């Protein structure tokens, strides 16, 4: 079992059943914006953390780190929106989708 890392530049990835998939996306929690999972097909979410920026500058962003596990062969999909939780559903600052082929 391995670990496959993807970033905001990736839209498609292939992994083996049992692999862990690590998705790292830029996030600035000081603005209230946060990545929110809206769809998770064929994958299991095993971790959801925020890593602060290495600098201690006020207002500095960080990285949202999602850990997923691909349990069985097939197609999976992860969809996220970048939004403030207190704002209306349709208001968002970004979207991210990743297609996952599990071999």
Number of C-alpha atoms within 10 A of each C-alpha: 9 10 14 16 13 15 13 13 10 13 14 12 15 14 19 20 17 17 18 22 25 19 20 20 18 19 22 18 18 12 12 12 18 23 28 17 16 12 12 15 12 18 21 15 15 12 11 15 11 19 13 16 15 9 9 9 8 7 11 15 20 19 19 21 20 18 20 23 20 23 15 16 14 13 15 19 16 20 16 17 21 20 21 18 14 9 9 9 10 8 13 16 12 12 14 18 17 20 16 21 19 20 14
